[in-house]
Amino acid sequence: MDLDKLAIENFRKYLRIPTVQPNVNYEPAVSFLETLARDLDLPIRIYQYHPDNPIVLISWIGTEPELPSILLNSHMDMVPVNKTKWKYDPFGAEMDEYGNIHGRGAQDCKSVGMLYVEAIRRLKQSKVQLRRTVHVLFVPDEEVGGTRGMKALTVTEDFRKLNVGFAIDEGFPDEGNKFLISYAEKIVRQFVINCEGTSGHGSLLLQNTAGEKLASVLTAIYNLRKVQKEKLAKNTSLGLGNIIAINLTKIEGGLSSNIIPLKFSLTFDCRLPPDADIDEFDGTVSRLCQEAGSGITVEFLSERPPTSLFTTLDDSNRYWVAFKQVITDLGIPFETWIYSATTDGTHLRKSGTPTIGFVPFRNTPFKKHAENEFLNARTFLEGIDVYTKLLPALANV
């Protein structure tokens, strides 16, 4: 059997299943994963704590299953696509002449789930036995916060019974020649600023309009953003995980081209460093709104988030010691960092599970959530090879 060919074929099959947010139909993906589990002769369980949001668990039982297990996580859902901006069909999994496999989810994160499965296939065919059980988890809902997926799972008795000692979740590819390994994640703080003012005929120069207030708010927020960009540019030791990232993601308002709107609403996506003072940030946003004029209010889109948790990466973490040794032996440089976005790793760490974010993808342009997302076949196969070495090291700790 040509294992490389089979792995790429399965990866492409998975990409062709359009599990796109919102209103995802997960049934085809679950059926595909059930087929893979049967092929590997591995037990599979389906949990469902919210309707139409299945959680798939494939387990490779160790020789000493009472030991804390290893959990490998990925998510089934994907962000939407604008097909007019894609060179290839985003659900066609087409491979070009350079070996690049194109499709939504190629990096985020259907490739990750297939790395786990295909590495286990190779280890089983080589008659490898592991002490600890390895659980491969495929969750829904990650792209919209994980409330109906990982967050729901980690508070259950089902999760407690998995006895997870160490987890790996998705990570960032590196455009250079190193691996990126995250030990913490940024805090999501999204908010809406509402600007209300005088409405009337579009031919007039009315005072105190919502549009003028919108301009003042944008100027203030983007000045804050500029300071963060300058901080990043001046200090090469800082990464995106160490600064505040803030972006306007949506503008709503207006009834007609000839009516001055009564209200504009601006939605911002903001990510704070894990050690940020959330109260201080909230106060800064509120102050900027007050300074921009009357009739401006801010609404935070979620409850005050908890401070992000860190996974210890030193000799006290025996799983990290094993992980680090494998990467060192491979001769591949690596960097530990704070993940600049947010994943289900946040929910795992909150549950008390030591978790790192990692994908063995180097020399790879970052295409998560972007048009023309792709992953090179050679990179994918290298990732499988890395996991065939990582899993025995972690599971035999």
LUMTORDREN-914500 format. One record per residue (C-alpha): x, y, z; residue number from 0; residue in one letter. Coordinates in steps of 0.2 Angstrom, whole numbers. Layout:
REM residues N
<atom <X; Y; Z>; NUM; "A"> ...
***
This chain:
REM residues 397
<atom <0; 0; 0>; 0; "M"> <atom <6; 17; -5>; 1; "D"> <atom <4; 26; 12>; 2; "L"> <atom <9; 43; 5>; 3; "D"> <atom <-4; 42; -9>; 4; "K"> <atom <-18; 36; 3>; 5; "L"> <atom <-14; 50; 16>; 6; "A"> <atom <-16; 63; 2>; 7; "I"> <atom <-31; 55; -5>; 8; "E"> <atom <-39; 55; 13>; 9; "N"> <atom <-34; 73; 16>; 10; "F"> <atom <-42; 78; -1>; 11; "R"> <atom <-58; 69; 3>; 12; "K"> <atom <-60; 78; 19>; 13; "Y"> <atom <-57; 95; 11>; 14; "L"> <atom <-71; 91; -1>; 15; "R"> <atom <-84; 90; 13>; 16; "I"> <atom <-90; 109; 15>; 17; "P"> <atom <-92; 110; 34>; 18; "T"> <atom <-94; 129; 33>; 19; "V"> <atom <-100; 141; 46>; 20; "Q"> <atom <-114; 145; 50>; 21; "P"> <atom <-127; 131; 50>; 22; "N"> <atom <-115; 117; 47>; 23; "V"> <atom <-121; 100; 42>; 24; "N"> <atom <-108; 89; 50>; 25; "Y"> <atom <-115; 72; 45>; 26; "E"> <atom <-105; 69; 30>; 27; "P"> <atom <-89; 73; 40>; 28; "A"> <atom <-94; 62; 54>; 29; "V"> <atom <-97; 48; 41>; 30; "S"> <atom <-80; 50; 33>; 31; "F"> <atom <-72; 49; 50>; 32; "L"> <atom <-81; 34; 55>; 33; "E"> <atom <-75; 26; 39>; 34; "T"> <atom <-57; 30; 44>; 35; "L"> <atom <-59; 23; 61>; 36; "A"> <atom <-65; 7; 54>; 37; "R"> <atom <-51; 6; 42>; 38; "D"> <atom <-39; 8; 57>; 39; "L"> <atom <-49; -4; 68>; 40; "D"> <atom <-50; 9; 81>; 41; "L"> <atom <-65; 13; 93>; 42; "P"> <atom <-75; 29; 89>; 43; "I"> <atom <-87; 38; 100>; 44; "R"> <atom <-99; 52; 96>; 45; "I"> <atom <-104; 65; 109>; 46; "Y"> <atom <-117; 78; 107>; 47; "Q"> <atom <-121; 91; 120>; 48; "Y"> <atom <-129; 103; 108>; 49; "H"> <atom <-141; 98; 93>; 50; "P"> <atom <-132; 96; 77>; 51; "D"> <atom <-115; 98; 84>; 52; "N"> <atom <-107; 81; 86>; 53; "P"> <atom <-90; 78; 94>; 54; "I"> <atom <-80; 64; 86>; 55; "V"> <atom <-67; 54; 97>; 56; "L"> <atom <-56; 41; 89>; 57; "I"> <atom <-45; 32; 102>; 58; "S"> <atom <-30; 21; 101>; 59; "W"> <atom <-30; 12; 117>; 60; "I"> <atom <-13; 10; 125>; 61; "G"> <atom <-5; -5; 134>; 62; "T"> <atom <-7; 4; 151>; 63; "E"> <atom <-23; 14; 148>; 64; "P"> <atom <-24; 19; 166>; 65; "E"> <atom <-10; 31; 163>; 66; "L"> <atom <-15; 49; 158>; 67; "P"> <atom <-19; 50; 140>; 68; "S"> <atom <-13; 61; 125>; 69; "I"> <atom <-26; 71; 117>; 70; "L"> <atom <-24; 77; 99>; 71; "L"> <atom <-37; 90; 94>; 72; "N"> <atom <-43; 98; 78>; 73; "S"> <atom <-60; 105; 72>; 74; "H"> <atom <-71; 101; 58>; 75; "M"> <atom <-79; 118; 55>; 76; "D"> <atom <-72; 131; 43>; 77; "M"> <atom <-75; 149; 40>; 78; "V"> <atom <-85; 155; 24>; 79; "P"> <atom <-78; 158; 7>; 80; "V"> <atom <-81; 170; -7>; 81; "N"> <atom <-79; 159; -22>; 82; "K"> <atom <-76; 173; -34>; 83; "T"> <atom <-60; 177; -25>; 84; "K"> <atom <-53; 159; -27>; 85; "W"> <atom <-42; 153; -41>; 86; "K"> <atom <-48; 135; -38>; 87; "Y"> <atom <-64; 128; -31>; 88; "D"> <atom <-63; 130; -12>; 89; "P"> <atom <-71; 113; -10>; 90; "F"> <atom <-62; 104; -25>; 91; "G"> <atom <-46; 100; -16>; 92; "A"> <atom <-37; 102; -32>; 93; "E"> <atom <-18; 99; -33>; 94; "M"> <atom <-8; 111; -44>; 95; "D"> <atom <8; 107; -53>; 96; "E"> <atom <18; 112; -38>; 97; "Y"> <atom <9; 100; -26>; 98; "G"> <atom <-1; 113; -18>; 99; "N"> <atom <-18; 106; -12>; 100; "I"> <atom <-31; 120; -13>; 101; "H"> <atom <-46; 121; -2>; 102; "G"> <atom <-55; 129; 13>; 103; "R"> <atom <-48; 120; 28>; 104; "G"> <atom <-32; 115; 20>; 105; "A"> <atom <-22; 124; 34>; 106; "Q"> <atom <-37; 127; 46>; 107; "D"> <atom <-38; 114; 51>; 108; "C"> <atom <-43; 98; 41>; 109; "K"> <atom <-25; 95; 37>; 110; "S"> <atom <-21; 94; 56>; 111; "V"> <atom <-34; 80; 59>; 112; "G"> <atom <-28; 70; 45>; 113; "M"> <atom <-10; 71; 51>; 114; "L"> <atom <-15; 63; 67>; 115; "Y"> <atom <-25; 49; 59>; 116; "V"> <atom <-12; 45; 45>; 117; "E"> <atom <3; 45; 58>; 118; "A"> <atom <-7; 32; 68>; 119; "I"> <atom <-10; 22; 53>; 120; "R"> <atom <9; 21; 50>; 121; "R"> <atom <13; 17; 68>; 122; "L"> <atom <0; 3; 69>; 123; "K"> <atom <6; -5; 52>; 124; "Q"> <atom <24; -5; 60>; 125; "S"> <atom <17; -14; 75>; 126; "K"> <atom <21; 0; 87>; 127; "V"> <atom <13; -1; 104>; 128; "Q"> <atom <11; 14; 115>; 129; "L"> <atom <9; 14; 134>; 130; "R"> <atom <-3; 28; 135>; 131; "R"> <atom <-20; 30; 126>; 132; "T"> <atom <-20; 42; 112>; 133; "V"> <atom <-37; 51; 109>; 134; "H"> <atom <-40; 60; 92>; 135; "V"> <atom <-53; 73; 94>; 136; "L"> <atom <-63; 81; 80>; 137; "F"> <atom <-74; 95; 87>; 138; "V"> <atom <-87; 107; 80>; 139; "P"> <atom <-90; 126; 82>; 140; "D"> <atom <-72; 131; 85>; 141; "E"> <atom <-73; 145; 72>; 142; "E"> <atom <-87; 153; 82>; 143; "V"> <atom <-80; 151; 99>; 144; "G"> <atom <-81; 132; 103>; 145; "G"> <atom <-96; 135; 115>; 146; "T"> <atom <-105; 120; 107>; 147; "R"> <atom <-90; 110; 105>; 148; "G"> <atom <-74; 110; 115>; 149; "M"> <atom <-81; 121; 129>; 150; "K"> <atom <-96; 110; 131>; 151; "A"> <atom <-85; 94; 132>; 152; "L"> <atom <-72; 100; 144>; 153; "T"> <atom <-85; 102; 158>; 154; "V"> <atom <-92; 85; 157>; 155; "T"> <atom <-89; 68; 165>; 156; "E"> <atom <-85; 61; 148>; 157; "D"> <atom <-70; 72; 147>; 158; "F"> <atom <-65; 68; 165>; 159; "R"> <atom <-65; 50; 160>; 160; "K"> <atom <-53; 53; 146>; 161; "L"> <atom <-39; 57; 159>; 162; "N"> <atom <-30; 68; 148>; 163; "V"> <atom <-12; 72; 153>; 164; "G"> <atom <-6; 82; 139>; 165; "F"> <atom <-15; 90; 123>; 166; "A"> <atom <-10; 97; 106>; 167; "I"> <atom <-21; 108; 97>; 168; "D"> <atom <-19; 118; 80>; 169; "E"> <atom <-5; 130; 78>; 170; "G"> <atom <2; 142; 65>; 171; "F"> <atom <13; 137; 50>; 172; "P"> <atom <29; 146; 48>; 173; "D"> <atom <34; 155; 32>; 174; "E"> <atom <52; 152; 37>; 175; "G"> <atom <61; 136; 41>; 176; "N"> <atom <56; 133; 59>; 177; "K"> <atom <41; 126; 69>; 178; "F"> <atom <30; 137; 80>; 179; "L"> <atom <24; 131; 96>; 180; "I"> <atom <12; 141; 107>; 181; "S"> <atom <10; 139; 126>; 182; "Y"> <atom <-4; 152; 128>; 183; "A"> <atom <-16; 162; 118>; 184; "E"> <atom <-23; 180; 117>; 185; "K"> <atom <-39; 185; 125>; 186; "I"> <atom <-54; 189; 113>; 187; "V"> <atom <-62; 206; 117>; 188; "R"> <atom <-74; 210; 104>; 189; "Q"> <atom <-86; 225; 105>; 190; "F"> <atom <-98; 236; 96>; 191; "V"> <atom <-98; 255; 96>; 192; "I"> <atom <-114; 264; 92>; 193; "N"> <atom <-114; 281; 85>; 194; "C"> <atom <-131; 290; 86>; 195; "E"> <atom <-134; 308; 79>; 196; "G"> <atom <-145; 319; 69>; 197; "T"> <atom <-155; 312; 54>; 198; "S"> <atom <-162; 321; 39>; 199; "G"> <atom <-160; 324; 21>; 200; "H"> <atom <-144; 320; 13>; 201; "G"> <atom <-142; 337; 4>; 202; "S"> <atom <-140; 346; 21>; 203; "L"> <atom <-125; 350; 32>; 204; "L"> <atom <-133; 345; 48>; 205; "L"> <atom <-123; 346; 65>; 206; "Q"> <atom <-120; 331; 76>; 207; "N"> <atom <-122; 318; 64>; 208; "T"> <atom <-119; 299; 66>; 209; "A"> <atom <-106; 300; 52>; 210; "G"> <atom <-96; 313; 60>; 211; "E"> <atom <-95; 303; 76>; 212; "K"> <atom <-91; 287; 67>; 213; "L"> <atom <-76; 297; 59>; 214; "A"> <atom <-70; 303; 77>; 215; "S"> <atom <-72; 285; 84>; 216; "V"> <atom <-62; 277; 70>; 217; "L"> <atom <-48; 290; 71>; 218; "T"> <atom <-46; 287; 90>; 219; "A"> <atom <-47; 268; 88>; 220; "I"> <atom <-35; 268; 74>; 221; "Y"> <atom <-23; 279; 83>; 222; "N"> <atom <-23; 266; 97>; 223; "L"> <atom <-19; 253; 83>; 224; "R"> <atom <-5; 263; 76>; 225; "K"> <atom <3; 263; 93>; 226; "V"> <atom <3; 244; 94>; 227; "Q"> <atom <10; 243; 76>; 228; "K"> <atom <24; 255; 81>; 229; "E"> <atom <28; 245; 97>; 230; "K"> <atom <29; 229; 86>; 231; "L"> <atom <41; 237; 73>; 232; "A"> <atom <52; 245; 86>; 233; "K"> <atom <55; 229; 97>; 234; "N"> <atom <60; 214; 87>; 235; "T"> <atom <58; 203; 103>; 236; "S"> <atom <40; 206; 102>; 237; "L"> <atom <27; 195; 92>; 238; "G"> <atom <9; 197; 88>; 239; "L"> <atom <5; 188; 104>; 240; "G"> <atom <13; 202; 115>; 241; "N"> <atom <3; 217; 108>; 242; "I"> <atom <-15; 222; 106>; 243; "I"> <atom <-22; 218; 89>; 244; "A"> <atom <-38; 228; 85>; 245; "I"> <atom <-47; 228; 68>; 246; "N"> <atom <-64; 235; 62>; 247; "L"> <atom <-73; 220; 55>; 248; "T"> <atom <-91; 227; 51>; 249; "K"> <atom <-100; 244; 49>; 250; "I"> <atom <-119; 244; 49>; 251; "E"> <atom <-131; 258; 47>; 252; "G"> <atom <-141; 269; 34>; 253; "G"> <atom <-157; 267; 25>; 254; "L"> <atom <-155; 276; 9>; 255; "S"> <atom <-142; 285; -1>; 256; "S"> <atom <-151; 301; 2>; 257; "N"> <atom <-155; 300; 20>; 258; "I"> <atom <-142; 305; 34>; 259; "I"> <atom <-142; 290; 45>; 260; "P"> <atom <-148; 291; 63>; 261; "L"> <atom <-136; 278; 69>; 262; "K"> <atom <-120; 269; 63>; 263; "F"> <atom <-113; 253; 72>; 264; "S"> <atom <-95; 248; 71>; 265; "L"> <atom <-89; 231; 76>; 266; "T"> <atom <-71; 228; 81>; 267; "F"> <atom <-62; 212; 84>; 268; "D"> <atom <-49; 214; 97>; 269; "C"> <atom <-36; 202; 104>; 270; "R"> <atom <-26; 206; 120>; 271; "L"> <atom <-10; 198; 127>; 272; "P"> <atom <-14; 185; 139>; 273; "P"> <atom <-7; 195; 154>; 274; "D"> <atom <-16; 211; 149>; 275; "A"> <atom <-27; 221; 161>; 276; "D"> <atom <-44; 219; 154>; 277; "I"> <atom <-52; 232; 165>; 278; "D"> <atom <-39; 245; 159>; 279; "E"> <atom <-42; 240; 141>; 280; "F"> <atom <-61; 242; 143>; 281; "D"> <atom <-59; 258; 152>; 282; "G"> <atom <-48; 265; 137>; 283; "T"> <atom <-61; 260; 125>; 284; "V"> <atom <-75; 269; 135>; 285; "S"> <atom <-64; 284; 137>; 286; "R"> <atom <-61; 285; 118>; 287; "L"> <atom <-79; 284; 115>; 288; "C"> <atom <-83; 298; 128>; 289; "Q"> <atom <-70; 309; 120>; 290; "E"> <atom <-77; 307; 103>; 291; "A"> <atom <-93; 315; 107>; 292; "G"> <atom <-110; 313; 114>; 293; "S"> <atom <-122; 299; 109>; 294; "G"> <atom <-108; 286; 107>; 295; "I"> <atom <-109; 270; 117>; 296; "T"> <atom <-99; 254; 118>; 297; "V"> <atom <-106; 237; 120>; 298; "E"> <atom <-94; 222; 123>; 299; "F"> <atom <-100; 206; 115>; 300; "L"> <atom <-96; 194; 129>; 301; "S"> <atom <-94; 193; 147>; 302; "E"> <atom <-78; 199; 154>; 303; "R"> <atom <-66; 185; 149>; 304; "P"> <atom <-55; 176; 161>; 305; "P"> <atom <-36; 179; 160>; 306; "T"> <atom <-28; 167; 148>; 307; "S"> <atom <-19; 152; 155>; 308; "L"> <atom <-1; 147; 151>; 309; "F"> <atom <6; 130; 149>; 310; "T"> <atom <23; 127; 157>; 311; "T"> <atom <37; 123; 145>; 312; "L"> <atom <52; 118; 156>; 313; "D"> <atom <59; 102; 164>; 314; "D"> <atom <44; 101; 176>; 315; "S"> <atom <33; 96; 161>; 316; "N"> <atom <38; 79; 156>; 317; "R"> <atom <28; 79; 140>; 318; "Y"> <atom <36; 95; 135>; 319; "W"> <atom <53; 87; 138>; 320; "V"> <atom <49; 73; 127>; 321; "A"> <atom <41; 84; 113>; 322; "F"> <atom <56; 96; 113>; 323; "K"> <atom <68; 81; 112>; 324; "Q"> <atom <60; 74; 96>; 325; "V"> <atom <60; 91; 87>; 326; "I"> <atom <78; 94; 93>; 327; "T"> <atom <83; 77; 86>; 328; "D"> <atom <75; 81; 69>; 329; "L"> <atom <87; 96; 68>; 330; "G"> <atom <72; 108; 65>; 331; "I"> <atom <73; 125; 73>; 332; "P"> <atom <58; 130; 83>; 333; "F"> <atom <51; 145; 93>; 334; "E"> <atom <39; 145; 107>; 335; "T"> <atom <27; 160; 107>; 336; "W"> <atom <10; 166; 112>; 337; "I"> <atom <-3; 162; 99>; 338; "Y"> <atom <-9; 178; 91>; 339; "S"> <atom <-27; 172; 89>; 340; "A"> <atom <-38; 160; 99>; 341; "T"> <atom <-42; 142; 98>; 342; "T"> <atom <-50; 128; 108>; 343; "D"> <atom <-33; 126; 117>; 344; "G"> <atom <-41; 140; 128>; 345; "T"> <atom <-54; 129; 134>; 346; "H"> <atom <-42; 114; 137>; 347; "L"> <atom <-31; 125; 147>; 348; "R"> <atom <-45; 131; 157>; 349; "K"> <atom <-50; 113; 161>; 350; "S"> <atom <-32; 111; 168>; 351; "G"> <atom <-25; 102; 154>; 352; "T"> <atom <-7; 106; 148>; 353; "P"> <atom <-9; 111; 130>; 354; "T"> <atom <2; 117; 116>; 355; "I"> <atom <-3; 123; 99>; 356; "G"> <atom <7; 115; 85>; 357; "F"> <atom <7; 111; 67>; 358; "V"> <atom <23; 104; 58>; 359; "P"> <atom <21; 116; 43>; 360; "F"> <atom <36; 126; 38>; 361; "R"> <atom <41; 136; 23>; 362; "N"> <atom <22; 138; 21>; 363; "T"> <atom <13; 155; 17>; 364; "P"> <atom <0; 159; 31>; 365; "F"> <atom <-17; 156; 22>; 366; "K"> <atom <-29; 153; 37>; 367; "K"> <atom <-46; 162; 34>; 368; "H"> <atom <-38; 169; 17>; 369; "A"> <atom <-44; 167; -1>; 370; "E"> <atom <-34; 153; -10>; 371; "N"> <atom <-30; 143; 6>; 372; "E"> <atom <-18; 129; 2>; 373; "F"> <atom <-5; 117; 9>; 374; "L"> <atom <9; 108; 0>; 375; "N"> <atom <8; 90; -1>; 376; "A"> <atom <26; 88; 4>; 377; "R"> <atom <23; 98; 19>; 378; "T"> <atom <8; 88; 24>; 379; "F"> <atom <18; 72; 22>; 380; "L"> <atom <33; 79; 32>; 381; "E"> <atom <20; 83; 46>; 382; "G"> <atom <14; 65; 46>; 383; "I"> <atom <32; 59; 48>; 384; "D"> <atom <35; 71; 62>; 385; "V"> <atom <20; 64; 71>; 386; "Y"> <atom <26; 46; 69>; 387; "T"> <atom <40; 51; 80>; 388; "K"> <atom <31; 63; 92>; 389; "L"> <atom <17; 51; 97>; 390; "L"> <atom <28; 36; 103>; 391; "P"> <atom <39; 49; 113>; 392; "A"> <atom <23; 57; 121>; 393; "L"> <atom <13; 41; 124>; 394; "A"> <atom <28; 32; 132>; 395; "N"> <atom <33; 46; 144>; 396; "V"> 
***
